[in-house]
């Protein structure tokens, strides 16, 4: 183990020894002579200084005093002693290092033996592990195959799930369309029912108005009949009075026949009474005919009244039947048969019975 530093005197002694042995004092040779101690840069620097010193001293020799020589000798002795102390210290350290190295070698051999034993155990464990690894590899291959199979099954299931999801979405769309159609049909049916109710109310109001008109007309005709009957009674009374007057006049004519002077006047008066009698008879006959017409018209109006009441009852029954059919269709739609149920009058292209009868009644009116 090299020292941390060297002195110039040691380099000089090493160089002198090499020269005495006939060897060239190179940097490596000096360092080997120093026991592999010192840096090459320091040895090179010291050798260069020695060359410069020797180069400058070759021309002339300078006399050195004995004091200087003595100082140099003491310094050389002191240096030699320091060098010996350092060498002794280095040798002790070297011996301690050698002992440590030997102990470390023994320890390393022991560790190597333990390591060798552990290596054998490790090799045995490795062999066992290799055998287990072979089995594990087989299991791994089986597992990989199983996982591949499971992955394929999962992929198939995902694809099937995607198809099922598409089918479910399609069913939801169809169900939504069916609900929309059902809601539309319900709205249309509701509007149709409201329209039918409005038509029915209008028809009922029209029939009630017609019935009121018929009743008013019948009442008016009855009043006219009563008035005609009263007028006829009055005319009959007047006719009886006229007949009585005629009879009295005839009596007077017979009484006055003898009176020639008053005959013309009586005759004229008789003629006037005869004309009045003819007029009264014609009036009575006209009143009789008018009474018969009024009676026939009253009977016709009564028949029309009965017919209108019958038609009103028929319209109400038809409306109730159509309402029952609409409710049955809505119940069938609520049961899921939305695509097949349609009102019969829409499938056959027929008008409702209420509208047809209303049109017939209006045309008849």
VOGU-3710 file (C-alpha; in Angstrom, 3 decimals, decimal comma):
1> xxxxxxxxxx> 0,000/0,000/0,000  1,655/3,312/-1,123  2,175/6,330/1,124  0,358/9,502/0,784  3,522/11,512/-0,200  7,309/11,221/-0,883  10,339/13,423/-0,286  12,880/14,636/-2,802  15,725/12,887/-0,884  13,968/9,540/-1,332
11> xxxxxxxxxx> 13,725/10,155/-5,071  17,438/11,053/-5,109  18,422/7,857/-3,260  16,274/5,727/-5,518  17,762/7,377/-8,577  21,280/6,837/-7,258  20,589/3,185/-6,574  19,265/2,708/-10,108  22,327/4,422/-11,546  24,590/2,250/-9,377
21> xxxxxxxxxx> 22,824/-0,854/-10,723  23,303/0,486/-14,257  19,591/1,056/-14,886  17,966/4,140/-16,374  16,147/6,128/-13,687  12,784/6,436/-15,375  9,670/7,513/-13,556  8,259/3,962/-13,383  11,647/2,499/-12,292  12,004/5,113/-9,523
31> xxxxxxxxxx> 8,453/4,492/-8,356  9,103/0,715/-8,277  12,333/1,329/-6,369  10,319/3,425/-3,880  7,976/0,499/-3,347  5,232/1,760/-5,656  4,934/4,881/-3,519  4,339/8,429/-4,714  2,600/9,920/-7,668  4,225/9,942/-11,073
41> xxxxxxxxxx> 3,790/13,719/-11,350  5,723/14,302/-8,106  8,518/11,880/-9,159  8,710/13,582/-12,569  8,930/16,998/-10,927  11,723/15,880/-8,569  13,698/14,193/-11,401  13,403/17,340/-13,496  14,722/19,477/-10,656  17,684/17,071/-10,185
51> xxxxxxxxxx> 18,512/17,275/-13,869  18,391/21,073/-13,758  20,598/21,091/-10,678  23,088/18,680/-12,232  23,023/20,579/-15,516  23,889/23,862/-13,739  26,694/22,255/-11,622  28,641/20,666/-14,490  30,424/23,877/-15,543  32,222/24,774/-12,295
61> xxxxxxxxxx> 32,425/23,175/-8,858  31,559/25,466/-5,974  33,220/24,925/-2,649  30,836/24,002/0,201  31,693/24,819/3,762  31,882/22,173/6,400  28,925/23,720/8,265  26,728/23,271/5,293  27,974/19,728/4,805  27,296/19,012/8,482
71> xxxxxxxxxx> 23,783/20,538/8,151  23,233/18,467/5,084  24,416/15,360/6,905  22,102/15,995/9,876  19,256/16,687/7,589  20,034/13,517/5,684  20,150/11,552/8,936  16,923/13,088/10,128  15,349/12,381/6,800  16,639/8,824/6,922
81> xxxxxxxxxx> 15,179/8,393/10,412  11,842/9,850/9,344  11,936/7,623/6,329  12,666/4,589/8,460  9,836/5,533/10,815  7,478/5,957/7,934  8,663/2,658/6,435  8,180/0,954/9,802  4,730/2,508/10,113  3,925/1,499/6,560
91> xxxxxxxxxx> 5,189/-2,018/7,215  2,996/-2,275/10,313  0,047/-1,008/8,404  0,928/-3,378/5,562  1,136/-6,323/7,992  -2,164/-5,330/9,558  -3,639/-5,038/6,113  -2,228/-8,425/5,159  -3,694/-9,931/8,326  -7,022/-8,290/7,593
101> xxxxxxxxxx> -6,829/-9,564/4,055  -6,009/-13,073/5,300  -8,928/-12,903/7,737  -11,096/-11,576/4,969  -9,868/-14,437/2,743  -10,780/-16,967/5,450  -14,137/-15,303/5,845  -14,588/-15,289/2,092  -13,692/-18,992/1,923  -16,213/-19,708/4,673
111> xxxxxxxxxx> -18,759/-17,581/2,862  -17,835/-19,361/-0,377  -18,405/-22,741/1,272  -21,731/-21,515/2,606  -22,489/-20,034/-0,764  -21,547/-23,305/-2,437  -23,814/-25,213/-0,082  -26,558/-22,665/-0,624  -25,913/-22,959/-4,364  -26,348/-26,710/-4,196
121> xxxxxxxxxx> -29,569/-26,261/-2,260  -30,547/-23,584/-4,735  -29,746/-25,937/-7,637  -31,847/-28,639/-6,023  -34,598/-26,119/-5,385  -34,151/-24,909/-8,962  -34,543/-28,447/-10,263  -37,647/-28,877/-8,133  -38,815/-25,464/-9,264  -38,152/-26,423/-12,881
131> xxxxxxxxxx> -40,177/-29,579/-12,414  -42,903/-27,500/-10,787  -42,497/-24,939/-13,544  -43,035/-27,652/-16,142  -46,264/-28,624/-14,377  -47,176/-24,970/-13,966  -46,427/-24,380/-17,648  -48,785/-27,205/-18,555  -51,394/-25,743/-16,215  -50,688/-22,312/-17,691
141> xxxxxxxxxx> -51,211/-23,646/-21,207  -54,460/-25,244/-20,089  -55,391/-22,007/-18,332  -54,517/-19,978/-21,424  -56,631/-22,292/-23,554  -59,440/-22,054/-21,019  -59,111/-18,271/-20,896  -59,097/-18,120/-24,685  -62,217/-20,247/-24,718  -63,797/-18,100/-22,004
151> xxxxxxxxxx> -62,749/-14,931/-23,853  -64,408/-16,268/-27,009  -67,509/-17,115/-25,002  -67,448/-13,630/-23,449  -67,089/-12,110/-26,923  -70,008/-14,242/-28,146  -72,032/-13,243/-25,097  -71,207/-9,580/-25,667  -72,215/-9,880/-29,300  -75,388/-11,658/-28,255
161> xxxxxxxxxx> -75,960/-8,995/-25,613  -75,475/-6,300/-28,261  -78,027/-8,061/-30,491  -80,396/-8,399/-27,546  -79,883/-4,723/-26,761  -80,647/-3,815/-30,375  -83,721/-6,056/-30,279  -84,777/-4,519/-26,961  -84,256/-1,029/-28,387  -86,284/-2,036/-31,442
171> xxxxxxxxxx> -89,041/-3,392/-29,191  -88,944/-0,191/-27,147  -89,231/1,846/-30,356  -92,140/-0,323/-31,521  -93,752/-0,079/-28,089  -93,276/3,689/-28,134  -94,794/3,850/-31,607  -97,665/1,657/-30,417  -98,183/3,917/-27,400  -98,064/6,962/-29,666
181> xxxxxxxxxx> -100,518/5,289/-32,041  -102,766/4,300/-29,145  -102,583/7,818/-27,737  -103,334/9,211/-31,182  -106,236/6,784/-31,577  -107,505/7,656/-28,108  -107,280/11,342/-28,944  -109,025/10,724/-32,277  -111,650/8,551/-30,577  -112,090/11,215/-27,907
191> xxxxxxxxxx> -112,437/13,906/-30,559  -114,831/11,656/-32,493  -116,879/11,002/-29,348  -116,921/14,715/-28,587  -117,911/15,409/-32,183  -120,607/12,717/-31,998  -121,792/14,163/-28,689  -121,904/17,616/-30,257  -123,748/16,206/-33,272  -126,082/14,322/-30,960
201> xxxxxxxxxx> -126,659/17,429/-28,870  -127,257/19,425/-32,029  -129,622/16,757/-33,350  -131,385/16,554/-30,011  -131,660/20,326/-29,936  -132,868/20,293/-33,564  -135,384/17,561/-32,802  -136,468/19,357/-29,648  -136,795/22,569/-31,656  -138,761/20,714/-34,333
211> xxxxxxxxxx> -140,895/19,156/-31,593  -141,486/22,590/-30,036  -142,365/23,966/-33,485  -144,721/21,047/-34,066  -146,259/21,547/-30,624  -146,592/25,264/-31,307  -148,066/24,575/-34,722  -150,398/21,977/-33,212  -151,415/24,398/-30,487  -151,941/27,093/-33,092
221> xxxxxxxxxx> -153,986/24,753/-35,256  -155,989/23,683/-32,222  -156,591/27,330/-31,434  -157,548/27,938/-35,037  -159,832/24,920/-34,899  -161,425/26,193/-31,693  -161,789/29,623/-33,231  -163,275/28,107/-36,389  -165,612/26,016/-34,283  -166,681/29,136/-32,390
231> xxxxxxxxxx> -167,072/31,006/-35,645  -169,092/28,136/-37,073  -171,275/28,136/-33,961  -171,721/31,864/-34,300  -172,560/31,522/-37,984  -174,987/28,722/-37,203  -176,608/31,017/-34,662  -176,745/33,773/-37,223  -178,086/31,272/-39,775  -180,753/30,213/-37,306
241> xxxxxxxxxx> -181,511/33,851/-36,606  -181,546/34,532/-40,343  -183,798/31,537/-40,889  -186,059/32,820/-38,132  -186,020/36,253/-39,716  -186,678/34,664/-43,115  -189,534/32,707/-41,629  -190,879/35,849/-40,057  -190,365/37,691/-43,287  -192,194/34,959/-45,181
251> xxxxxxxxxx> -195,000/35,219/-42,684  -195,015/38,904/-43,186  -194,922/38,347/-46,977  -197,873/36,101/-46,744  -199,526/38,614/-44,503  -198,650/41,391/-46,799  -199,567/39,594/-50,011  -202,710/41,318/-49,724  -200,911/44,516/-49,612  -199,669/45,132/-53,137
261> xxxxxxxxxx> -197,957/48,316/-52,268  -195,534/46,666/-49,907  -195,021/43,498/-51,980  -192,060/44,760/-53,949  -190,280/45,835/-50,812  -190,902/42,514/-49,107  -189,789/40,640/-52,187  -186,615/42,658/-52,382  -185,974/42,124/-48,713  -186,616/38,416/-49,154
271> xxxxxxxxxx> -184,151/38,293/-51,991  -181,532/40,017/-49,831  -182,211/37,601/-47,021  -181,919/34,744/-49,551  -178,565/36,035/-50,720  -177,400/36,366/-47,138  -178,571/32,847/-46,491  -176,613/31,540/-49,494  -173,547/33,418/-48,335  -173,953/32,069/-44,807
281> xxxxxxxxxx> -174,336/28,532/-46,142  -171,152/28,925/-48,271  -169,307/30,322/-45,256  -170,478/27,424/-43,112  -169,407/24,953/-45,794  -165,979/26,671/-46,084  -165,625/26,621/-42,321  -166,453/22,902/-42,323  -163,839/22,222/-44,957  -161,278/24,353/-43,070
291> xxxxxxxxxx> -162,152/22,479/-39,893  -161,540/19,147/-41,671  -158,210/20,411/-43,035  -157,189/21,689/-39,611  -158,161/18,380/-38,062  -156,197/16,441/-40,718  -153,205/18,748/-40,253  -153,445/18,280/-36,458  -153,523/14,527/-36,941  -150,486/14,775/-39,298
301> xxxxxxxxxx> -148,638/16,924/-36,819  -149,404/14,435/-34,048  -148,050/11,641/-36,285  -144,949/13,705/-37,029  -144,573/14,284/-33,307  -144,728/10,554/-32,598  -142,357/9,831/-35,484  -139,857/12,455/-34,258  -140,006/11,056/-30,709  -139,410/7,569/-32,116
311> xxxxxxxxxx> -136,456/8,802/-34,197  -135,050/10,617/-31,144  -135,188/7,388/-29,116  -133,578/5,507/-32,038  -130,779/8,114/-32,268  -130,126/7,829/-28,539  -130,002/4,010/-28,710  -127,668/4,164/-31,723  -125,407/6,635/-29,916  -125,261/4,363/-26,853
321> xxxxxxxxxx> -124,408/1,377/-29,108  -121,625/3,331/-30,852  -120,279/4,455/-27,484  -120,192/0,805/-26,325  -118,343/-0,178/-29,534  -115,809/2,648/-29,001  -115,259/1,597/-25,376  -114,743/-2,028/-26,471  -112,181/-0,904/-29,091  -110,341/1,167/-26,478
331> xxxxxxxxxx> -110,288/-1,826/-24,115  -108,862/-3,985/-26,914  -106,201/-1,313/-27,510  -105,341/-1,301/-23,819  -104,863/-5,084/-24,081  -102,062/-4,665/-26,706  -104,096/-5,346/-29,923  -103,555/-1,772/-31,139  -102,779/-2,627/-34,776  -105,898/-4,752/-35,464
341> xxxxxxxxxx> -108,681/-2,826/-33,728  -110,473/-0,206/-35,848  -114,020/1,128/-35,696  -116,376/-0,750/-38,037  -117,632/2,391/-39,642  -114,036/3,444/-40,480  -113,147/-0,001/-41,950  -116,295/-0,201/-44,072  -116,229/3,464/-45,066  -119,750/4,023/-43,677
351> xxxxxxxxxx> -121,073/7,075/-41,906  -122,386/6,789/-38,357  -126,079/6,025/-38,096  -126,670/9,280/-36,261  -125,285/11,395/-39,081  -127,125/9,356/-41,733  -130,419/9,658/-39,907  -129,820/13,344/-39,280  -129,185/13,888/-42,981  -132,330/11,885/-43,800
361> xxxxx> -134,423/13,910/-41,379  -133,043/17,188/-42,714  -133,758/16,151/-46,299  -137,259/15,066/-45,282  -137,823/18,403/-43,522
//
